[in-house]
Structure formats: C-alpha cells, structure tokens
Amino acid sequence: MARRLAIVGGDAAGMSAASSARRRDPELEVVAFERGAYTSYSACGIPYLVGGLVADADRLVSRSPDEHRSRGIDVRTRCEVVAIDLGARTLTVRAATGRESTEPFDELVVATGADAVAPPIEGAWAIEPARTVGAAERLRHALERGGRAAVVIGGGYIGLEMAEAFADRGLQVTMIEQADQVMSTLDADMAAHVQDAAEGHGIRVLVGASVEEIIVDEAGAPVAVRTSTETFDADHVVVGTGARPAVAVAREAGLQVGDSGALRVDDHQRCPGHDGVFAAGDCAESHHRLLDRQVNIQLGTHANKQGRIAGVNATGGDERFPGVIGTAVSKICRYEVGRTGLGEAEAAGAGIEVVSATIKDRTRAGYYPGAGPIWVKLVAEPGSGRLLGGQIVGVEGAAKRIDVLATAVWTGLAVEELALLDLAYAPPFSGVYDPLLIAARATAKLV
Amino acid sequence: MARRLAIVGGDAAGMSAASSARRRDPELEVVAFERGAYTSYSACGIPYLVGGLVADADRLVSRSPDEHRSRGIDVRTRCEVVAIDLGARTLTVRAATGRESTEPFDELVVATGADAVAPPIEGAWAIEPARTVGAAERLRHALERGGRAAVVIGGGYIGLEMAEAFADRGLQVTMIEQADQVMSTLDADMAAHVQDAAEGHGIRVLVGASVEEIIVDEAGAPVAVRTSTETFDADHVVVGTGARPAVAVAREAGLQVGDSGALRVDDHQRCPGHDGVFAAGDCAESHHRLLDRQVNIQLGTHANKQGRIAGVNATGGDERFPGVIGTAVSKICRYEVGRTGLGEAEAAGAGIEVVSATIKDRTRAGYYPGAGPIWVKLVAEPGSGRLLGGQIVGVEGAAKRIDVLATAVWTGLAVEELALLDLAYAPPFSGVYDPLLIAARATAKLV
C-alpha cells in the first residue's frame, strides 16, 4: 500500500510541502486539509486587494484547490484538523458540516500558520481579522458600500499598508499605535521617515496612544474608536496588532513549542522526538543566524522555503533550512522600506555591542529624473567591522538594495570591504558611489 | 617648503585624488591640470543630456573648477600636460595659448582617462567623439537645428544609450554593430533581449554589419552612412566603438603599460618602480578578482574609488584597492541591464569551465501593477557551485539586483546557498521567491 503524507494547512508552507513531496515521489498519497476555502493564496497581497490595486481576489491565489488536485494532491478544503494522534498516526478532521472523521498518515507536515491576536479592547470582538482572502473580500465589499472614516489599530507594516489602502479609497484614516514609533522592526530614527510618508499620504498617525474601546452599533458594525484622550469616527476598523503561531492542536498532540510560541523544529524542519513529523511556515520556529536562537518570523518567503524543505525531507530527502537573518521589505506610501539583520535597538536588547551610522543620499544621479531621498543605516560589530544589519528607507529603487546588505550580513562581510565592493553604477540607478558604499564608508570610520 | 602633489587630468579619478589628498594634508600644495574646460563631470550622463532628459550641461558637473579652487585645489583648466620628467619630477604643461611651462611635483597622480577609438572608416574624421560635456553640447545644438535620421555606429551600452536619446528626440535611428550581437559584455542570449528593447523603441538594429564609409558634405557634416549592402541617410552620426586608455605621455615618460593597454599599477594605485607616482581611473589597470589578471575597465565607479585611494596613498596613507569583478548596469529603452563577474562566453574564452542556467520571471508579484519580465542568467563553478557571474535583463526594478549577485560573487557564495538566502519579499518587489533565488536553484541543479 502507498505511504500517505498528510498536510495540515493549505497555504504557502503546506502546499509547498505537498507540491515538493508530490514531485519527488509519484507513488506517495498526498492529502492536505485546509480549514478555509482557498489554498496557496498571498496574504501579503490583501492590502492591495482592499486598496483596489488588485481588482480580483482570485488573482491572489497562486494555485487553487482544483489546480492542486489536477497535480495529484488530494486537497480537502473547509476541513479543519482538530486533533492529531502521534501514536496512532491519525488526524481527527472536522468538515464544514461538523462531521468528524479519522484520517491516517505515515508522514505529517504541520503548517497551521498564525492567527491574529485580538487586542484586549472592548469591542474588538466585532472586527474580523483581515488575514484571509474571504475576510479581505468582506472588507472590500463593506468599503464599497460607503463610509468616510477608517481607523487602523497597530502601526506595523500590515497596519501601514492597510492605512494606505483606505487612504487610496478616499477615506479619512487614523492610525493608532501603542508604541512610540510605527514599524517596530526599524530603529526609531528610520521609522520616523516611514511615519512622514504615511502622514504625507494624508494618514493621521498617533503613536504612544492606546485604544480603549471600539464602539460598535447594534449590528456589530464599527462606529468609532476611543482612546484615553479622543474619539475617532470609524466606519471601518482594521486591527493589525500581530499574530501568534497557531499551535494549539499540535501542542495538544505533544509537539514541542519553543520560547517564541512556535513549534520547535530542527534544521530539517523535523519536530524533535517525532519521526516523520515536520512543521513549516508561520507556525514554526526558524534559527536566527545572528542572534543564534530560535525565532518566529511570519513571512511568506520563509513559509515557502521551509514547506518545500519539509516536503523534500518527508520523502526521504536531506535538505537543510539554513536559517534567517530578519530580512523584510515593504512599500509604505511614497517610501520603500527594507531591513535585514540586527537593528541598533535590537542589538542593544540582545546585549550585543555595535557601531552604527546613517547616511542620506539620493536613489539616482542627482541630475537624473526621478532621483529622490534614500536613508541607509548600517550596524556593525566594533573591531572586526562585520556587518550585522541594515535598514533602508527611500523612494522607488531604494528598498530592494536591502538584499545586498542581506547577502553581506549572511556572508560576514566587513563594512570596510563593503565600502569598496564592485557594485553597479549608472545614472538611472545611483550616484557614482552607491548609497550602500557611502553608508559602509561612514560606518567603517566608527569601527 | 610645502610638498606639491600634481594631478594630470581633472575628471573623476583626478579630482577624487585631489580632494582626498586635500582633506588629509592641509599643508600640501595640490595642483590639477585639465586639458578641457570642465572638471568632475559625469560622462555617463551625456546620453541623457543629448536625449533631453537632462536640460542643462552644468547639471552633469558635480564640482566646477571654481568649487575645487574654493576648497584649496589649484585647478588649471585648458592646460594639457604634454610631457612628464620622472627624473627631474617636472611636468611640461601647454596652455590653450600654446605657451608651455614647467611645473614641479613631489607626488604625481596620472588620471588621463581614455580617448575614443576612431574606427578605420572613411569619413570617420568628421565625427567628434561625444565623450566630453562640450562635445555633448555641440551635438545637442546640432540636433536642435534639425535633422530626421541618425546612425549610431557601435552597439555597446553607450551606443545603445545614444540611439535611445536620438529616438527620444523623434529621429529615425539605425544602429550598426559589427559583431553578431549588441552589448558584447553580455552573453548573446541575454543581449538578444536588449536588442528587442531597442527595436521596440523604434531603433533599427543591424548586427554583423560593417560600416564602410561615413559620407560627409563639404562642410564636414554627415549626410549618410554606407555599409557593404546599404546606405542610410544620417543627419547625425555617433561613433561608439570603444575607447583606449590615454597613456601616450605617461608611457613616453617611462611608466609601464600592461597588456590591457593601460598603465600598470599595484593594489595601492602606485606605478611600479616610481616612488610617489600613482595612476587611477580609465587610464589605469585594475585587478580582476575572478580572472586573476590586470584588466582595463573604464567606469566612473572605479575611477572615483581608485582616485580617492591614490590621493590617500600619495599623502602617506595605506589604502588598498581590492580589485574589480566586472559589475555594470545600464538602462536601455524599456529594459534595465546588469552584469557582474564572468559571463558564459567570457569564461569559455578564459578556459574556465562553468555551468549556467537562465530563468525568466517577473519583477513583482504577478498580481501587482507594473510587474514585467526579468531574465536572470547565472554562471557557476562545477562541483563547488561557487557563483562566478550573473546577468540580468528586465523592466524597472530588475537591474540593481545585480549588486546582490556582485556581493555573492565577491564573497564566493555557492549557488546552493544563494538559493536559500534570506532575501526580502513583498508583492511590489518580487514574487515570493525572488528571481535570483529561482535562478540560483536552477543553477544548483546543474552543479
């Protein structure tokens, strides 16, 4: 009889695992259980759907259940795995009808993703997290029915992207962030530019402000948002205050959960102590190469890679996930924002001594049309000058430069060497010294 | 008495040397001789001036002679150094008036740049090389006086940029290239996309075609260009068939010239055998880190770095130029083009065995507006998988990714590791797997 690989969760990590296993072993039975209606969709694209940049929800789906089925993967949508029995090697699956069934497996990949954290605010129950294609569609339809004002609670990158989407639809937008800065993945000095961009887009940004209540009408629709000092009209409310790994079922089954709150895995995505059981994506930990500890970073790029590797290793392969360094990028109004490695504040928090320099330059030769500001901040190890991290904010063309810094951080390049590296120059792309070279030289002087 | 540093050549390398020496040693006398009227101008910007993207020639000058003078550098424009006496440590300088004078030096930086190579074509004498701000201004004035047709001889990046500039001014443009492909710095398969872009912009591109004559009228103005098979009307002609290091005076003085035709220098920009004599920029050799031999690559980015290092070392410093890996970028019509390290053909020419893979992808998530094609070609060492080079062609956002590959080539990263590197992802910037990761994985399979 054929062996059976079961996958819990049908988004990026789960379906990557399913697909790679399918390709590697044509004999294997591959079944994936997804509690929602969609598979392999881009949650990262939701703000663009809400804002109207993307016209159709289907465009966010890179592969539908039927497409997966036509490739020999048995996808069961609207099927939630409510229990895992690692001893019996079975799953308890609850269908949309409420009927439960038992499904056997030989190998298992847990890819349950993450769930929004509802903030401890009165009225928060009324707000559906905009984390799925379905929720995004409901939000978009609500927007199309009208409304003048929106409030976004939480100033991380998702909150900022959603605020921009609302503003693009002509709404008056207020963003409320509890911390003293937006985008806590950046140092405060760099985050200030992002706040400028949001404000320049017409978004009112409140930092250091706590929401006390989301006021809803009898139908459960939002009416206003109240902080300790002010009340804001709100026909639409989005909560973007983070998500936590969805590990309840796996934990209940006996899989280990690390300090990050995500499932423990080794560098082959194996769950320690349980042969043939893997985890990948937002529900799993990753090894942070600079901090040298396990972290939980919820990003599609890691989910895809880890899922693929889980699928390879679940079918007898031997592939290693090399870990992460905290690279991320986003587009916030007129600025692009990138970060990799350790920030100055993050390093201080981890007790790591660093030097740091920030430069401001232009994205193109000064005389070339479309040149605009770019800020680059680098963080390096004193003495050796080894690059530990970088942050970039600037106009179009700025942020993907973060990948150069990611490569340099990954390979342990020193800022002194980075300053003389043979990077490309032409007037449409940079001044004769690329901003990264200028930043590296400024940092090298402090090492 | 103060020591005296003399600089021969007032563009990127020369004035970088002058500026860094000036900053390091306030007592030093710094004098720079420039045969033209401008200093520190961007030759790379000339096509944009000709095409009208840049309105004013002054914008290409990053620092004028007067600005340098106000910083304590004695700039002598329209002064050509016609002889160097390394024994007596003097220069013979000819002013615009024809008067010659003798100028002493203690340290010397030779930064004489490169001169256009006039092709062995009848009538070529009539075409002024568009390599200086003055020449670009004259060409622009000629364009403003009228004309319908232009011919560009030579299909390298400068020829392509000039052809685009002419087309942007509404001229009918023909480009004639002797080799079988445009842009010989790329492999033929990648260069084909660049040719597509030029043709899509309305430029007629002839490859494998030789110009036999530039037909000029009695006043020396171009009328037509004749190949062996056809004659093209040409109110304007540009020749972009390369440039050769301007080393005549330095060679005459006894400085060594390498196989590349450029001045020999060590890794401190010192001319071997001559204490206190340095060379930098287009007239000098650079160490190619992959070929492990001296090459001559004429680019502003190297000129600036080498000039600065020459200035540092001429004032008692100890800074090393780490060499080059052949990184370059340009924008050709709708595509951006980048290359670094060794191409497939280049490696074959050097007797280096490689594997290579090319992928086509999109610059952004498929559903995000503005997504367009990007081709990435990687070249790696068999066995080790070490990345040896990369080439990129694609729409906006494509080409500066070459810097990631440059960093990976520089640090000796293997394609297998590159394929799992933590690069940034968000829908406005790439699909969930960056095109570089996809290309690395495709190449890793062949290693």
Interface residues (C-beta under 8 A of the other chain):
Chain A: A12 S42 C44 G45 Y48 L53 V54 R59 L60 S62 L299 G300 T301 H302 N304 K305 F321 P322 G323 V324 I325 G326 T327 A328 V329 S330 K331 E336 G338 T340 A365 G366 Y367 Y368 P369 E396 G397 A399 K400 R401 I402 D403 V404 A406 T407 A408 W410 T411 L413 E417 L420 L421 D422 L423 A424 Y425 A426 P427 P428 F429 S430 V432 Y433 D434 L436
Chain B: A12 S42 C44 G45 Y48 L53 V54 R59 L60 S62 L299 G300 T301 H302 N304 K305 F321 P322 G323 V324 I325 G326 T327 A328 V329 S330 K331 E336 G338 T340 A365 G366 Y367 Y368 P369 E396 G397 A399 K400 R401 I402 D403 V404 A406 T407 A408 W410 T411 L413 E417 L420 L421 D422 L423 A424 Y425 A426 P427 P428 F429 S430 V432 Y433 D434 L436
